[in-house]
Amino acid sequence: MSSQPDILCIGSVLWDIIGRANAHMRVGSDVPGRITRIPGGVAMNIAMALKAYGMSPALLTAIGRDPEGEELMAACARLGTETTHVYRSEDLPTDVYMAIEGGNGLISAIADAHSLEAAGDKILRPLLNGALKGWTGLIAIDGNLTAALLSDIARNPAFAAADLRLAPASPGKAERLTPFLGHASTTIYVNLEEAGLLLHKSFSNSQDAAKALAARGVGRALVTDGPNRASFAAGDTLISKTPPEVLVTRITGAGDTFMAAHIAAEAQGADPEAALTQALDAAATYISGETYG
């Protein structure tokens, strides 16, 4: 593919290995279920969801030249994501994510994004001094980048005119987004736990968390809280909605779907309330198992 993208997705693109079982599980559980291997990673999940909404995403990431990497590149192309600008490493293996999900939610997960971290700012070359230099459009960035690289992006003039959309990737990486507090061109997408970790404060609901993020200078904040109310805050504006009730069949990737649906809605001209509604509906449909994955 070589068409002009309308959004850049920067971050993890890897293989997702997900084990799912209907049974409630705990440490040491050994139960029957299904194991899938699909293209994943936060940046990839967002890109695939954006593609489904008719957008043209381009990936900026690191993928190895090992057999797993060649297979992943081919899968990305089949799914319609632009891979022209992907950094291909000769000596770094392709990253992988592994998770176990039970009827009671996510049991455990390990994200091996060491190659993305080792590649560092090499993944940004097309944007800093290559074919994408001068980009002023949408950029989705995930917290699988190193804290140092995220800090550099927050200060780099090359990103100053862009519409930055941020996701922490996991609660354990939420604090990596700290440099973007006070960054007025940033929209941040977090769950309630991640908001608390980012601000070093506990919140009982998404409304308070979203308002607190906006008060810290984030341009706009979207905070989800599972089946409870999700909130959007920007300046003095606060919008809060309850997600649709659905049977949960999967979890991994739901936040990425929410973020992509919100971005797509806004790109199509939706107002803040309509965009939040579309995002919640999309995430509910996803976790019910009715879409790709």
N, C-alpha and C positions, 0 to 999 in steps of 0.2 A: 504494500500500500504506500502511496505517496501523496494523498490528497491533503489539503491544508486542514489541520485540526482546529477545533473550536474550544478545546480544553486540554491542558497538560496534566497528566496524572503522575506524580513523582513519589516513588516509594517502593514498597515490596511487591514483586511479582515472582511467584514461586509455585511449588506444587503443594496443594492442600491434601493431606491424608486425614480423613475424618472417620472415626468409628462411632456409629450411632446405635443405640439400643433403646427399646421401649421401657425396659425395666428401670426402676429407681436404683441408683448405684451409690456406692460409698467406696472408700479406700479398700482395695483388695478384692473388689467385685470381679467376677468372671462370668460373663453372661453372653448369650447369643445376640447377634446384631448384624449390621451391614458395615462394610468398610469401603469408602470411595476414595478415588484419587483424581482430583480435578485441578485445573488452573486456578490459583487463588493468590492470596496476598491482598492487603488493603487497596493498594493502587489498582491492582487488576480487578478486584471485585467492583470498585467504583467505576472503572472504565467499562466493564461489561454491562453494568446497570445503565450507565449513560448511553451506551450504544443502543440498548433496548428502547430508549426514549428518543432515538433518532439523532443523537449527537455524535460527533467524530472525535473521540479521545485519542491522544498520543501518549505513549508510555515513556517515561524517563526512569530507568532502573538499571540494575546489573543482572545479567543472566550469563551463566557459564557456557563454555563451548563443549561441555561434556555431553554425553548422550541425552541426559535428562534436560539439559538446556536446549539442545536442538529440538527435542520433542515439544518442549514448552513454547519455543518460538513458533513452531508450526501450529500449535494449538491457539496461540494468540492471534495468528493471522487468520485462522479459520473463524475465530470469534469476532473478527472485524476490528481489532484494536491495532493502531498504528505502532509498528515496532522499529521504524527507520532510525530512531534516535536512541535506541537501547544500547547501553555500554556492554560489549561482549568481552568477558575476561578469558584469557588463555589459561590462567592458573587458579582461578577461584571456582569452586563448585557451585552448582545451582542451589539456591536456598530451598528450604522445605518447612512446612508447618504441620504439626500433628496434634489432633485434639480427640478427646473422648467426650461424647454427649450421651446422657441418659434421659430417662423420662422426667427427672428432676433437674434438668438443665446441664450446663457445662460442668463436667467433672474435673477435667484438667486439660492443659494445653502447653505445648512447647513450640516456640517460634525460633527457628534457626535461620536468622537473617544476617549471619556473620559476613557473608560475601557482599551484601549490600552495604554493610557498615565499613568493610575493608575498602570497597571501591571509592567511598567518600565522594568528593566533589567531581570525580570523573564522570558521574552520571549527569552532571549539570553542564557539561561542555557545550552541547548544542544550544543551550539557553544563554550561556555567558559569552561565548565567542563563536558560535556556529550558526546553523540555519535558523535557529529560533531566537537569535539575539534581538532585543528590542521588544520582546513579547509584552503586551499590555492587557491580555485577556484573562480568562479564568485559569487558575492553577489549583489543583487539589494536591495536598501534601500530607503524607502520613508520618506518624511518629516512629516508624522503624528506622528512619534516618538517625544518625548519631546526634547527641545533644550539641556537639560542636558544630556540625554541619547545619542543624536547624538554627543555631544562634547566628551563624554566618548569613544564612538566608534572611533572617529577620533584619539584619543590618545592611544587606547588600543593596545598593541602588538599582541593580538590575531587576529587582522584584518590587520596587517602590510603586510602580504604576499598575501593577497586576492586581487582580481580584483574587486574593488568597483564601482558600478554603482548607481548614486544618482538621485532622482527625488524629487522636493520640495512638491509635492501633490497639492499645490495651491499657488497663489501669496502671500496670507497671511502667509504662512509658509516658504517662500523662505529664509528668513534670518536665519532660523534654520540651514541651511547648511554652514554658515559662517566658522565653524571650519575646513571645508575640503578645504578651499582656501589655497593653498600651499601644498596640499596632492597629490603628484605626481602619486599615483596609482589609482587616482579617475577619473572617467568619469562622467560628470554632464550633465543632460538633463533638459533644462529649456525653457520657452517661453521668448519672448522679454521683457515682463513686469517683469517676475521673475528675469531675468538677471539684469535688472536695480535696482530692490529692493535689490538683493544680493550684488551688487557692489556700491549701493547708488549713481547711476548715470543714466541719461537718455540716451537711445540709439535710433537712428532713423532706424536702420536696424540690421539684425541678424549678418552680417559680423563683424561689429564693436564690437557687444556684445560678440561674440565668441572669437575674438582676445583679448578682454579685460580680459575675464575669463582665457584664456591661459596665459596671461601675469601675472596674479595673482597667478600662480603656480598650477592651476588645470591641471591634466595630459592631459585631453582632454575635450572639451566642444562642445555640440550640442545645438543650439539655433533655435527654430522655431518662425515663425511670421505669423500664420494663412495662408492665401493664398499667402503671399509674400515669398521671398527667405528664405530658411533655410540654416544654416551654420554649418560646422564642423571645429574646430580649434585644433591643437596640435603642440606646439612649433611654428615653422615658417610656418607650413602647414595650408592652408585655402582652404576649398572646399565649394561652395555655389550652391544651386539648387532651382529651383522653383517647388513647389508641383503641381501635376496634378489638373486640374480644375474639380470639381465635384459639384453636388447638395448636399448641406448640409442638412442631415436629423436628425443628432444627434451629440452631442459634448462630453458629459461626457465619459471619457475613451479613447479619441483619443490620448492624449499625452502618455498614458500608452502603447497603441498599437504601437505608433511610437518607443518608447524606446525598447519594446520587440522585434520588428522586426529588429531593429539595432543590438541588442545583439545577436539574432539568426543568422543574416547574418555574423557577425564577428566570431561567434562560428563555422560557416561552412566555414571559410576561406576567406570571401569576403574582398576586399580592401576597404579603407575608402570611396571612391566615390561610389562603388557598394553598400556598406552598407547603406549609406545615401539615395541612390535611393530606396532601398528596404523599408526603414523605411517610406519614404514619400509616396510611393505607398500604403503601408499597411494602413497608417493613412487615406489616401484619400478614399480607399475602405471602411474603417470602418465608416467614417462620412457620406458616401453615403448610409449607411444602408445595405450593402451587406454581412456583416459578423455577427457573434454571438453578441447578446445583444439586 
